[in-house]
Amino acid sequence: LPKQPMQYLTGEFNEEVVNILDSYQLDLDIHYSQITPQRVSLLHQKDILVNCWTVDDKNEALKLQKDGVDFITSNILE
């Protein structure tokens, strides 16, 4: 399934992760604490979607939404 979207799951952001995403045409699934607007922008410039986990705080989710993440994984947003 060459067109099936896949996400690379990791807990930290670094240059090696970006290279893996780029090389294998993967999107990113990363712990929300690693998200910055600059990182989202860099990934979006490379056509990489950003999912972050596990966001259970509404205010944090709103911040991430403002930062431009594409998906948010949550147990429950309160």
N, C-alpha and C positions, 0 to 999 in steps of 0.2 A: 504494500500500500504506500507507494512513494509520495502520495499527496496527503496522507494522514498526518494531521498536526500532532506533534509530541512536545512535551515540556521536560526540561532538564531540572531535576529537583536538587537543590543545594541550600545550605545554611549560610553560605558566605559568598560575597561578590569579590571577584578579582579578575585580573587579565586572562588567566587560564580559562575561567568560566566563559568569558566573552569569546575567546578563541574556539572553545568547544561548540558554543551555540552557533557561531559563524560557520565553522567547518561542517557541522552536521545538519544545518538548517533547523535548529531546535528553538523553541520558545523557552522562556525562563519561568520556573516556579521556585520562589525563594522566600525565606523568612522575612516578614515585613520590616524588621529592624534594619535590614540591609538596603532598603529602598531610599533613594534620594531623587529629587527632580532631575539632577544631572545624569544619573545612571539610567533613569527611564528614557530621557531624551537620547542618550547615546544608543541604547538598545533600539528605540523606535527608528532612529536614523538607519539602522541595519535591518529594518523590517522584522524585528524580534518583539513578540508580544510578552507582556510581563504579568505574571500571576504572583500574588503574595499570600502567605499563610502565616499563621492562623490568627486572624484578626477578629477579636470578640468585642472590641471597644468601638462604639459608634464614632467617637471623635477621631480615633486613629484611622478608621475607615474613611471618614470624610477627608482627612489630610491626604491619605493615599490616593483617593479619587482626584483630589486637586493636583497631586503630583503627576497624575496621568497614567496610573496603572490600568491595565486592561481587565483584570479579574482579581477578585478578592475571595479567598477561601476562609470560611468562618464556621465555628461550631454554632454560634448564635450571636447576632448583633443586638446588643442592648444599649 
